[in-house]
């Protein structure tokens, strides 16, 4: 069943969806900023001969994020999956940077 046009929807739903859209935009910008930082880290690691992955730091970050998620009322399992997805992409970028020399 289709919801129809925006004008057919309750004002509250339109308002909440507007907030969701704003949050999504903020998340995209935050992720872009985060990846700018991790690209810089990748170049630094490549210059200094450090490996692309730091499993000890990654584990600390997972534990930290799980705790933050619990405090915020977010499923910590979801938060961990989300961080693992991001970290895998960061490591891939770092490997690419290292391979470029």
C-alpha positions in Angstrom: 0.0 0.0 0.0 1.4 3.4 -1.0 1.4 6.3 1.4 0.5 8.8 -1.3 1.9 12.3 -1.4 3.5 14.3 1.4 0.4 16.4 1.7 -1.7 13.3 2.6 0.5 12.4 5.5 0.1 13.6 9.1 2.2 16.6 10.0 3.9 14.8 12.8 5.1 12.1 10.4 6.4 14.7 8.0 8.2 16.5 10.8 9.8 13.3 12.2 10.9 12.3 8.7 12.5 15.7 8.3 14.4 15.1 11.5 15.5 11.7 10.2 16.7 13.2 6.9 18.7 15.8 8.9 20.3 13.1 11.0 21.1 11.0 7.9 22.8 14.1 6.4 24.8 14.7 9.6 25.9 11.0 9.7 27.1 11.2 6.1 29.1 14.4 6.9 30.5 12.8 10.1 31.6 9.7 8.2 33.2 11.8 5.5 35.2 13.7 8.2 36.1 10.5 9.9 37.4 9.0 6.7 39.5 12.1 6.0 41.2 11.6 9.4 41.7 7.9 8.8 43.2 8.6 5.3 45.7 10.8 7.1 46.4 8.0 9.6 46.9 5.6 6.7 49.5 7.8 5.0 51.3 8.3 8.3 51.3 4.5 8.9 52.7 3.9 5.4 55.4 6.5 5.9 56.5 5.0 9.2 56.1 1.4 8.2 53.3 0.6 10.6 50.8 -2.1 9.6 47.4 -1.1 8.2 45.6 -2.8 11.1 46.0 -2.4 14.8 43.9 -5.2 16.4 44.5 -4.1 20.0 43.2 -0.6 19.2 40.3 -2.0 17.3 39.3 -4.2 20.2 39.5 -1.2 22.6 37.4 0.8 20.2 34.8 -1.9 20.0 34.6 -2.1 23.8 34.3 1.6 24.1 31.6 1.9 21.4 29.6 -1.0 23.0 29.7 0.9 26.3 28.7 4.1 24.7 25.9 2.3 22.9 24.6 0.8 26.1 24.6 4.3 27.8 22.7 5.7 24.8 20.1 3.0 24.7 21.4 1.6 21.4 21.9 -2.1 20.8 25.6 -2.7 21.5 25.6 -5.6 19.0 24.5 -3.3 16.3 27.0 -0.7 17.3 29.8 -3.3 17.1 28.7 -4.4 13.7 28.6 -0.8 12.5 32.1 -0.2 13.8 33.4 -3.4 12.3 32.0 -2.4 9.0 33.8 1.0 9.2 37.1 -0.4 10.5 37.1 -3.0 7.6 36.8 -0.1 5.1 39.5 1.9 6.9 41.9 -1.1 6.8 41.2 -1.6 3.1 42.1 2.1 2.6 45.2 1.8 4.6 46.3 -1.3 2.6 45.7 0.6 -0.6 47.8 3.5 0.7 50.6 1.2 1.8 50.6 -0.6 -1.6 50.9 2.8 -3.4 54.2 3.2 -1.6 
